[in-house]
Amino acid sequence: MVIDGIGWVAVVLTQVFWIPNIARMVRTRDVQGYSLFAWALMVVGLACYFVYFTAQGDPVGIVANACAVTGAIVSTFCIWRWRHDREGDHA
């Protein structure tokens, strides 16, 4: 079905978003301007979407949100880890 193809294109286009952002965080360890609380909320919200699409049996939604949850978790971890380094709270 054509609409499924559009869904898969949307998955690819929206999930490549994570790659340059995470690469920049890892390369520079600069997380200034990122809100840890907001990213934690993003992880929870995306996890809820993942559960929803899994219950619905929607493969496009499952793949999209599995990728998104993974990217958000990595981003949140980087923010948490390197925010503490800059504040001197983490050894």
Buried (B, 14 or more C-beta within 10 A) or exposed (E): EEEEEEBEEEBEEEBEEBEEBBEEBEEEEEBEEBEEEEBBEBBEBBBEBBEEBBEEEBBBBBBBBBBBBBBBBBBBBBBBEBBBEEEEEEE
